[in-house]
């Protein structure tokens, strides 16, 4: 049942050559983003930087996805908010859209992609989370945020898989 031994009629049991590590790798390659994604933390781009700071800390997240009428337009991280707070601008009057990283510079993932692909994107681009998106308009590259996947989510998955060895 574990796959390490293979039973064959009239022959007996044979070693398959697979180890527990192979099974973890097989499991990771079959898990899709949709199965582990969490709810997105979204804010409209006309809100102020101060609103973004309060929202980020009340939701206890590391980044906020910024939208305009439901379309993903950017992302704001803790680092962006810290830089703006230190810059001396009026946080209560400046819109969050002035400090966000804008599309098309965002790295996104779709719900039907593998978690392994999400992990690789986060490592390659040195980011803490990815917005899970659906395409609204392919020509204009407009996306709707339907979820998020974070380093914490992936770490939790790896711990769960490792605990089941």
N, C-alpha and C positions, 0 to 999 in steps of 0.2 A: 504493500500500500504506500510506502514511502518513496518508491521508485528506485531505491538503491539496488534491490534484487528484482529480477524478472523471473516469473514462473512460466515454465514451458511444459506442456503435457508430455509425458513419457521421457522427459529429459531431466527435469528437476529445476533447481534454482540456479540462476546465473547472475553474476555481478554485472551491473549495467555500466559501471564506470563513473556514475554521477555521484557527486558529493553534496553535502548540505549547501555549500556555496553556489553550486550550479542551480539548485532549486530556488535560492533567493534571487539569483540573476534572472531565471525564467519568470518568477513571480513579478519582479519589477518591470520586466519588458511587457507584461500583459496588463498592467494597471494603467488606466486612463485618467487623465486630469479630472474629468467629470466626477469620478468616484471619490475624490478626496478634496475637491475645491471647497472653499468656504465662501460666505457672503462677501460681496465687495463693499468697501468703504468708499462712498462716492459723495462728491460735493460739487455744486454748480460753480462755474468759473467766475461769476460775478460776486461771489462772497468774498469777504475781506481776509487778509492774512491772519488777523486776530481770530476770526471765526475758525480758520483752519487749525490754528494752534490749539484752541479749546477743543475742537472736534477730535483732533488726533489724540489728545491725552484722555478725553472722556471715553473714546473707543479703544484706547490702549493698542494702537497700531503704529507701524513704522512708516507707512505711506498712505496717501489719499489719492484716489483717482478722480480727476477733474473732468467734468462733462459740461456740454452746452446742449440743452434740449435733448438729453439722453444720448448724445454722441460723445465718445471719448475724445477729449482734446489734450489731456496732459496728465502728469503725475507730480505730486509734491511729496518730498521726503522730509524727515526730521532735519537733515542737514540743510535743505533749502530754507526751512523755517528758521533755523538757528542763524544762518547767514543773513537773512532779511531782518531779524530782530537786532542783530549786532550792527547792521548797516545804518541805523538811525532814521529809517523811514517811518511814517505814521502807519502803524499796523492796523489801526481801526478804519482807515480810509483807503488803503491800497488794496486793489483786488488781487486775489490769489493767482489769477491768470498771469500776472507780471513776473512771478518767480517760478512758475512750473516748468517742467521739461515738456516740450510740446511734441505733438504728433508731427512728423512721422518718425521722430527720434525715440519712440517708445518701443520696447520689446514686448510683444504680446504672445499669447498662446490660445489655441482653440480647445474646446472641451473634449474633442475626439482625438487629441494627441496624447502620446505616452508621457507618464510622469518622468521617465528618464530624460526625455527631450526637454521638459521644463527644467530639470536639474542642470542639464548641460547649458541651457540658455542663461540661467542665473549665475553659473560659475564663469562662463565666457564673458559676460557683460558686467560682472561684479555688482549684481543687484540683489535686493532682499526679497522681492516679490514680483509676481507677474500678474497682469490683469488677464482674466479668461474672457475672451470676446466672441461675439457673433458678428458676422459681416452684415451691415445694413445696406451699404452701397459699395460694391466692388470697385467701380470706376473711380470714385472719389476717395476710396480707402477710408470709409466711415465704419466705425465699430460701436457696438453696444456692449457695455461691461456687464457680464452675467455672473462673474465670480472672481476669486483671487486664489493664488497658490503662493505660499510663502516658504521660506527656509524651515520655519518651525513645522509647517504641515508636512513637508517632506521628511524631516528628521523624525517626526512622530510615526510616519509610515515605516521608516527603516527600523525603528525600535520595535514596532509591532511585528514586522517580518522576522527580525532577529530573535524575538522572544518565542516565536513559534517553531524554532529549529528543533 
